Each structure stands twice: as C-alpha cells, then as structure tokens.
Amino acid sequence: MLTRRLLLEHLGRAGGTAATASAMQALGLFGSTAALAAMPDTPQDFGTGKSVVVLGAGISGLVTAYELEQRGYDVTVLEARQRVGGRAWTIRDGDTLEMIGEAPQTARFSPGNYFNAGPARLPSFHQNILGYARKFKVPLEVEVNSSRSAYVVANDGSKLRMRTAINDTRGHIAELLAKAVHQGALDTAISAEDKAKLLPFLTVYGDLEDNFAFAGTTRSGFGTPPGAGVGTMETPAAPRPLSELLGNEQLPFSLFEDNMFMQATMFQPVGGMDQVSVGIERNLRRRALRGAEVQRIRHDPAGVTITYVDRASAGARTLRADYCVCTIPFPVLASIDADFPAPVASAIAGVVYDHSNKVAFDAPRFWEREQIYGGISFVGGETALIWYPSWGLHGERGTILGCYSSGDMGEKFARRPIPEQIAMARAMIDKTHPGHGADCINPIAINWTKVPYSLGPWPAWNKTNGGPNEGHNDTAPYRLLNQPVGRIVFASAALSQIPGWQEGGIMSAHAAVAAIVAQTRDRAPAEPLRRAS
Ligand SMILES: Cc1cc2nc3c(=O)[nH]c(=O)nc-3n(C[C@H](O)[C@H](O)[C@H](O)COP(=O)(O)OP(=O)(O)OC[C@H]3O[C@@H](n4cnc5c(N)ncnc54)[C@H](O)[C@@H]3O)c2cc1C
C-alpha cells in the first residue's frame, strides 16, 4: 500500500525538498510556512559583506532578493523592463503591448478595468505566494474560477449550462450504475455490504427517483422556479439525454474545477496580479534597476561579472558580485553571451517552451444578465474559453477574455494575424452569447512566444517525450539546470514542478537562496563571514 509517508519519500527522491514540501502541504501535513521550512535558518547578518546580483525582477528574482537581503546580503536586481513582475503582467488603460513581429497595441479599458495578460489566479494551496501577499499587505479578493451558470459549448454551437452538464451527467451515470448493481454485474467487484450501502448513496449522488431512475434534478436548473404564494412550486428542468451530454465535446471541462489547481477558493490581488510583485519590491532595501538589459555573463572562481545595457542611455555597465542568481527565461538566456559550460549552454538552448495566448475586450456586462458572475465558459478550438471578470460585479463594463489557449491549438492560433485572432475571439463570444460579439470593443491580443524578455509562457519539459508537464519534470536538462554553475544559481518557475505557476517561481527562489547560503558557508574558511555585529 502506498502510505502517505511512502508517497512523501518517493516525492522527496524524485523532486527534492520542494516537491516534498508541496506534497506535505497538499496532504495537509503542515501549514502556511511549508516550503519556507526548506529555507536556511541563518542570523540576519549572515551574508554581510557578500554581494549578489539577481538577473530579472519577476517573482523568482524579487523573492530571491528579499530573502537574501533578510540574511544580510548586498543585493542588486537587474531588470530589462521598466516594470517588475515579469510574466505577472497587468495591462491597464494606456499601456502598450509590444510583440516581436507585430504592431504595438495600446490598451483601452474603461475605468477600473484591466487585463491580467499572464497569471490571473492563485489557488488556496499556494501558501508561499499567498503568504507573501499576507506579509506585505497586498489585498486579495476571491477569483471566481468557475460558475455553474457558464457554458460548455459544443462544436455545433449547442450549449449546456455547467450545472446541467455536471448534474445531468451524474444523474445518468448514477442510474446506470444502479442498474448494473441490480443486475448483479458488480457482485464480484464489491461486497454485499458495500452494495447495500452503494444503492442509497447513488440515489443521493445522482438525485434518483425511488426506483433508481434519473428523471431530472433541480441541481441542473429549474423547469419552473420557486415563486411566491400558491401553485408556484419548483419543478426540475427536463434532463438532457445522455447522448446529448456525451456529444458535447467540452463535457470533460465540467470537471475543470475538480483539478487541485483550480479548486475554490481561488484568489486574485485587488487591481491586478502584478500587485504581489509590486508589494515584494516595496519591501526591498534597494529597488530593482529598471531598463537594465543583461547582455554578458562571466564567472570565475572569485565571483561573477555581469555586463548590462542601460536601455535609456544605451550605455554599457559592468557589475561585479560574489554570487549571481539568474532568473532570465531560458529562451531569452539562450541568446545571451555567457560562459556556461557546454552541457549547460546546450541544456538552456534545448528547453522547449509552450505557447499561450489571451485576447481581452472591454464590454458591457451582458454575461451578468445570463446570471454569469465570473467563471469560465469552455468553447474548445483555438480560442478554448471565455473568461468572465471576478471584479467590479454589477458595474457598467468589464474585461472579458475571448481566448485563453495553449499547447498545439495555441501554437496554431498565434500563427494567425492579430486581427484574425481578435475576430475569432469575438466570433466565439458571439456564438456563446448571441448578438454580443459587437459589444466587445478595444481588443488586445497577447501571444507569449512573441513577448520580448519572455519568449514563451512556461517550458513544456516533457513535450519531446510526450509526458505530462506539471509535477513530472525530471529530464536530464531539468536536473542539470537545477544545479549551480560555480557561483551562478538558476532560479525560475521553469525549474519547479509547476512551471506554469508563480508558486513554482517562489519555491525555486527559496532553493536558490539555500544554495547561496550553502556556498557562503562552504567558503567561509577562505572567505570569512563578516558579520555586522
Ligand atoms: C498566460 C499565462 C498564464 C499564467 N497563469 C498563471 C496563474 O493563473 N497563476 C500563477 O500563479 N501563475 C500563472 N502563470 C505562470 C507565472 O506567470 C510564472 O510561473 C511566473 O510569473 C514566472 O516567474 P519567474 O520569475 O520565474 O519568471 P519571469 O516572470 O519571466 O521573470 C523573469 C524576469 O527576467 C527579466 N529579463 C528577461 N531578460 C532579461 C535581460 N536580458 N536582462 C534583465 N532582465 C531580463 C524579465 O523581464 C522578467 O522580469 C501564467 C503565465 C502565463 C504566461
């Protein structure tokens, strides 16, 4: 039997402390400080006199900088962009989106609206990022990740409310299972005792009649809604035939909210996802140096030399430090002049990144008149979904996403001209909410593979071997890049088991801090610690 302890040992071997720590969190074995337990316990002045240059001010770089400063290190953060947060990018009215090979787009949103072009939601079990938000007083609100009023839209345009898809399917399956039990088909699979318990459970599970038939359920919606006075009692909506449910290609997405990463309660920072990064930076002793594009990386036994260009003046600058933590995304790092050993350079060049796109519009809140308050309609194809805003409910206008697609479909979508991408997203909204495509104005489309300083949303470590991504990263390049190159340590969400989540970036940052502390300790005989007191 795979006990919880054996599971943890297995994860520990496969993924190191961070994997064990997140698994322990997931199993509820410890609380909010889970992965922090892997952080080195050092005096506050441990790193005094030692310098670290952090490349990149995304969540990994900012957390690295904060935690090293807390341990006394002198930290400089170099960031190519004019803002912090990296992929945690909130686009607001007036912001410009520039992509390689595309015309710049300027965002036009009504007051209070914005577009989380990258991350948009935080699961409850991502206690590291939620912990920093709490610590730095970044206000959070609930992100409504699923709505039972939203739709699953079949390829032929027919659609089901999520509540119908979930509960009618469950009703039919419960009825079928009850039939199988009555016919004795499961007699060898379950004991008589369990069989006796299963049947009454199935009546509750599927909302079955006394004869174990499924005749519809108010869980799927009302035929007649309950009213006031006499003669206004509720009736269930007529059940949809099983063949119609199974014929809807998006039916599997009725299970979307059961995915551990998508389960309520989910959160978002008030006003935009970048607020967590902004909050962390506010608590750094020294702000990130913006517009500082790293162009050359050299290391030697005594330290690291970084050459960067100040983009405002185009002047080259050189910075020397005892250590370096590099969080630059691998597709970007691959073309930076660096003296990494050949196997490391080829590992960096070989990391395959996924594709991901979003298309946002400013629109009157027509979806709320269909009782949709936040959540997602699944539409399939290259645009994949329609995502409704969780904030500003009952306001006049909101930001609606007409596309959020990744993988092969995302790759195909990103190859289309931007106007065509926008037209497809608008058409899908119109198909799902007839007549409202034209209400969606001021579009903005992002294709992450074309975004400078990112060049992709997250790595697909197992794309070439066809394996799953999250939680199963253990290729030789993945292992190699999780190792320091002398005094350079890599940190990034890409080097975690959850490359598509900021939490992974934080766990990787914590591992980088531990690696710098360990090197500092190991070198202490030759490079004595200069404690402040
Ligand atoms: C579409 C999309 C949806 C996502 N959804 C979610 C979600 O809902 N929830 C969630 O938690 N996560 C989500 N993620 C994942 C999350 O955004 C990332 O895991 C995380 O932000 C990565 O952080 P990082 O610090 O590792 O990298 P980055 O954020 O990419 O930081 C790297 C930094 O390096 C800088 N840089 C690059 N080149 C140079 C250079 N030459 N010199 C100096 N600086 C440089 C960049 O500008 C950047 O600031 C999503 C990502 C995308 C793209």
The ligand as an SDF file (V2000), in Angstrom:
LIG
                    3D

 53 58  0  0  0  0  0  0  0  0999 V2000
   -0.6380   33.2070  -19.9490 C   0  0  0  0  0  0  0  0  0  0  0  0
   -0.0970   32.8460  -18.5980 C   0  0  0  0  0  0  0  0  0  0  0  0
   -0.9660   32.4530  -17.5940 C   0  0  0  0  0  0  0  0  0  0  0  0
   -0.4750   32.1350  -16.3190 C   0  0  0  0  0  0  0  0  0  0  0  0
   -1.3680   31.8490  -15.3070 N   0  0  0  0  0  0  0  0  0  0  0  0
   -0.9170   31.7640  -14.0470 C   0  0  0  0  0  0  0  0  0  0  0  0
   -1.8390   31.8180  -12.9430 C   0  0  0  0  0  0  0  0  0  0  0  0
   -3.0550   31.9460  -13.1250 O   0  0  0  0  0  0  0  0  0  0  0  0
   -1.3160   31.7620  -11.6800 N   0  0  0  0  0  0  0  0  0  0  0  0
    0.0250   31.7020  -11.4490 C   0  0  0  0  0  0  0  0  0  0  0  0
    0.4290   31.6960  -10.2750 O   0  0  0  0  0  0  0  0  0  0  0  0
    0.9180   31.6450  -12.4770 N   0  0  0  0  0  0  0  0  0  0  0  0
    0.4760   31.6920  -13.7550 C   0  0  0  0  0  0  0  0  0  0  0  0
    1.3670   31.7740  -14.8040 N   0  0  0  0  0  0  0  0  0  0  0  0
    2.7990   31.4630  -14.5750 C   0  0  0  0  0  0  0  0  0  0  0  0
    3.5780   32.6220  -13.9750 C   0  0  0  0  0  0  0  0  0  0  0  0
    3.3780   33.7950  -14.7090 O   0  0  0  0  0  0  0  0  0  0  0  0
    5.0560   32.2710  -13.9950 C   0  0  0  0  0  0  0  0  0  0  0  0
    5.2700   30.9800  -13.4760 O   0  0  0  0  0  0  0  0  0  0  0  0
    5.9010   33.2240  -13.1750 C   0  0  0  0  0  0  0  0  0  0  0  0
    5.4340   34.5390  -13.3110 O   0  0  0  0  0  0  0  0  0  0  0  0
    7.3450   33.1100  -13.5910 C   0  0  0  0  0  0  0  0  0  0  0  0
    8.1550   33.9110  -12.7570 O   0  0  0  0  0  0  0  0  0  0  0  0
    9.7390   33.9630  -12.9810 P   0  0  0  0  0  0  0  0  0  0  0  0
   10.2620   34.9570  -12.0250 O   0  0  0  0  0  0  0  0  0  0  0  0
   10.2880   32.5820  -12.9640 O   0  0  0  0  0  0  0  0  0  0  0  0
    9.9380   34.4820  -14.4900 O   0  0  0  0  0  0  0  0  0  0  0  0
    9.5610   35.8870  -15.1490 P   0  0  0  0  0  0  0  0  0  0  0  0
    8.3220   36.4170  -14.5550 O   0  0  0  0  0  0  0  0  0  0  0  0
    9.5660   35.6740  -16.6130 O   0  0  0  0  0  0  0  0  0  0  0  0
   10.7710   36.8260  -14.7160 O   0  0  0  0  0  0  0  0  0  0  0  0
   11.9680   36.9040  -15.4440 C   0  0  0  0  0  0  0  0  0  0  0  0
   12.4070   38.3530  -15.4850 C   0  0  0  0  0  0  0  0  0  0  0  0
   13.6330   38.4260  -16.1980 O   0  0  0  0  0  0  0  0  0  0  0  0
   13.6160   39.6320  -16.9600 C   0  0  0  0  0  0  0  0  0  0  0  0
   14.5770   39.5540  -18.0600 N   0  0  0  0  0  0  0  0  0  0  0  0
   14.4980   38.8430  -19.1880 C   0  0  0  0  0  0  0  0  0  0  0  0
   15.5910   39.0530  -19.9430 N   0  0  0  0  0  0  0  0  0  0  0  0
   16.3780   39.9060  -19.2700 C   0  0  0  0  0  0  0  0  0  0  0  0
   17.6310   40.5020  -19.5290 C   0  0  0  0  0  0  0  0  0  0  0  0
   18.3350   40.2440  -20.6440 N   0  0  0  0  0  0  0  0  0  0  0  0
   18.1500   41.3340  -18.6070 N   0  0  0  0  0  0  0  0  0  0  0  0
   17.4990   41.6330  -17.4610 C   0  0  0  0  0  0  0  0  0  0  0  0
   16.2930   41.1010  -17.1760 N   0  0  0  0  0  0  0  0  0  0  0  0
   15.7410   40.2380  -18.0600 C   0  0  0  0  0  0  0  0  0  0  0  0
   12.1810   39.7040  -17.4500 C   0  0  0  0  0  0  0  0  0  0  0  0
   11.8460   40.9930  -17.8880 O   0  0  0  0  0  0  0  0  0  0  0  0
   11.4140   39.2490  -16.2130 C   0  0  0  0  0  0  0  0  0  0  0  0
   11.0480   40.3390  -15.4050 O   0  0  0  0  0  0  0  0  0  0  0  0
    0.9140   32.1310  -16.0800 C   0  0  0  0  0  0  0  0  0  0  0  0
    1.7970   32.5170  -17.0990 C   0  0  0  0  0  0  0  0  0  0  0  0
    1.3030   32.8880  -18.3280 C   0  0  0  0  0  0  0  0  0  0  0  0
    2.2660   33.3530  -19.3890 C   0  0  0  0  0  0  0  0  0  0  0  0
  1  2  1  0
  2  3  1  0
  2 52  2  0
  3  4  2  0
  4  5  1  0
  4 50  1  0
  5  6  2  0
  6  7  1  0
  6 13  1  0
  7  8  2  0
  7  9  1  0
  9 10  1  0
 10 11  2  0
 10 12  1  0
 12 13  2  0
 13 14  1  0
 14 15  1  0
 14 50  1  0
 15 16  1  0
 16 17  1  0
 16 18  1  0
 18 19  1  0
 18 20  1  0
 20 21  1  0
 20 22  1  0
 22 23  1  0
 23 24  1  0
 24 25  2  0
 24 26  1  0
 24 27  1  0
 27 28  1  0
 28 29  2  0
 28 30  1  0
 28 31  1  0
 31 32  1  0
 32 33  1  0
 33 34  1  0
 33 48  1  0
 34 35  1  0
 35 36  1  0
 35 46  1  0
 36 37  1  0
 36 45  1  0
 37 38  2  0
 38 39  1  0
 39 40  1  0
 39 45  2  0
 40 41  1  0
 40 42  2  0
 42 43  1  0
 43 44  2  0
 44 45  1  0
 46 47  1  0
 46 48  1  0
 48 49  1  0
 50 51  2  0
 51 52  1  0
 52 53  1  0
M  END
$$$$
